[in-house]
Amino acid sequence: MWARELAVSAPGKVILHGEHAVVLGKVALAVALDLRTFLRLRPGAEGRLSVSLPGVGVLRSWDTPGLWALRGRICLNSPLLASIADFDESKSPSVEQLDALREFAGIAAGASAPESLATLAFLYMCLAISAKYGDVPSVDIVVWSELPTGAGLGSSAAYAVCLAAALLMVCGAISCPLQEGESTARWTEEELTLINSWAFRGERVIHGNPSGVDNAVGTWALWDSLPPVASRVPTLRILLTNTKVPRSTKVLVAGVKEKILKFPAIMNPVLDSIDAISQECQSVLEAMPANPSPEHYPVLEEFFDINQHHLNVLGVGHPSLDRLCQVTASHSLHSKLTGAGGGGCGITLLPPDTSPLAVEAAKQDLCACGFECWETKIGAPGVTLHSCSSLSAQVLHALTQS
Amino acid sequence: MWARELAVSAPGKVILHGEHAVVLGKVALAVALDLRTFLRLRPGAEGRLSVSLPGVGVLRSWDTPGLWALRGRICLNSPLLASIADFDESKSPSVEQLDALREFAGIAAGASAPESLATLAFLYMCLAISAKYGDVPSVDIVVWSELPTGAGLGSSAAYAVCLAAALLMVCGAISCPLQEGESTARWTEEELTLINSWAFRGERVIHGNPSGVDNAVGTWALWDSLPPVASRVPTLRILLTNTKVPRSTKVLVAGVKEKILKFPAIMNPVLDSIDAISQECQSVLEAMPANPSPEHYPVLEEFFDINQHHLNVLGVGHPSLDRLCQVTASHSLHSKLTGAGGGGCGITLLPPDTSPLAVEAAKQDLCACGFECWETKIGAPGVTLHSCSSLSAQVLHALTQS
């Protein structure tokens, strides 16, 4: 039984430096974005488990006896799924498991809409976590996100991190660290590691073969491929702009590889330079105070400019991204693409001495290009447990409208 | 005595790849531009030596006895200038020599206008060459150029190359290779080496400490820092655009050095990549036929795009150059800055399948930006001797209007 009403949140991610280079064995620097996914958890009707995703129009509810019977059937009926150990977190969800879950939930084979994949991931995580740690009690779950989906900002990972934390907590696999009267709390390092590993399995249901970067950022707020993982990123104000130009990450990654094979002597040094930018940027961030003053920004801006040129050299630029950089440059702001490129999102640093009028003017100009624009921050905390009363009115409203 | 009427021409230069990197020990690839400087040489009044530069408003004439007396005075009066050996081509023009020449020609100390420096270089080369190879006979010299001055296109070197060739030829230090009835002729490799070394001394009068690249291109049509010097460059059509934004090469070079010292791990790989572009480009040019067809161009265009990004990373871009690249890109043409950057000139490749309408539209758009634009070629011949009758009417007119 679960008696408390609580909320869990996890941040989205942006890649500061190292996109594409990371695929080729170089360093990358991914940080948490202060656009978050929120999960509200409260006691549900006895014997019912329900999930609502108002952003994608999902409102589903199941009898828990039916769910646990499904779990037993999946484990018994297939020779490939002979035991509960198949739900171990070291293993991928199997094709057979996912087919059985789809059939149970009435999701067509091959359905790739966010609502189908989100429902599938929810069911998979419920069954797998309950098989390992004991039945999930009767709870109502609502998930809502500030993040746009499909924009390379880690929205599916933030969802999976929130689900993993909530389900592991209600099963007792991890503690409930929020004391009465506290607004927020975080889990121990060991618990975070468990949350991350289950979130990764959820990501696999949604993405097939994710890199694991997004769920790590959702959990710990920072990911880099350099040991040791830096403990924190200062809070940096940014504009996040979605050009809304669709692109295929797979095609872009293949294009970069082809360019490197064609001109190795020209392209490999560019990857080395990007690698050095990621490393230097990490050093700069570590040396910065938690709330940096204006003089800390010019080097970060220079790294943005250089890497944006390098990403163009790799062939992952796009006229919409050139436009984004030009528009912000006309307001003396520095931008780069983030993620796969070829469209998608760009980030613009907002040093503390940027006038609010300049930010407003830049946002207007970006919107006039048909882009969507958020004034937000990087350096946000990883997965967090909240008392519902500490959430903003906007978030609370979104989580109760269902 | 000199009895023939002839013309000498030498090309300007553009740097295809390797500007800035060459200062830091990397390869550069400079090629001849089909905008040329022309020198008309004809018998003059007995005992007179005259030079006319209609483009910069110079029309001077000297008694040769006065000139040779000056030569003697320069050689005798100063302990630093004790012998005729001071005019040896291995030595620089000295401050004292140049002061004496300025006084003789009535040029104020420190005068740096093109007409002053051109007159000074003419006097210096006349006296130095005559001291070494015998008196320059009475000739009339007219020099006119298609090249703009001060745009980094090697106009002063083309002037010095024409002067060196003409003066060495009339003194008998090199042959007159043009047979009766021929339109053009070139000198032997040995003679070209002599022309180049004297042109370099003329450049020193004008520029103080030139690199020697411009006079080498004016002489041989190609310069690269890789042994062996490639024998030819295919003829490639280009647009040459002068943004007319003034810049200081010295300041730009110092800025690049500073950036490399500040971020060596980020910037040194960029220089390596530029180096590889120069080398790959040279291989591509050598493998191309003399008149390449459209399929030979995409790689050259890709090199332009990559290097333009790299030059921006080095900090030598300029909004005017961004504009130039954008405007030509809007006509599917690829451009890069050439030379020091920070304004100055850009080159745009014109593959043979480019429609004349697209070229015309690009030129109009560039002119609308306030730029000056020439439709020309690279891969032009080096210093050349012409019969006057083989010159175009436009060039002949320019050389006879004085």
Interface residues (C-beta under 8 A of the other chain):
Chain A: F263 A265 I266 M267 P269 V270 D272 S273 A276 I277 Q279 E280 E302 F303 D305 I306 H309 H310 N312 V313
Chain B: F263 A265 I266 M267 P269 V270 D272 S273 A276 I277 Q279 E280 E302 F303 D305 I306 H309 H310 N312 V313
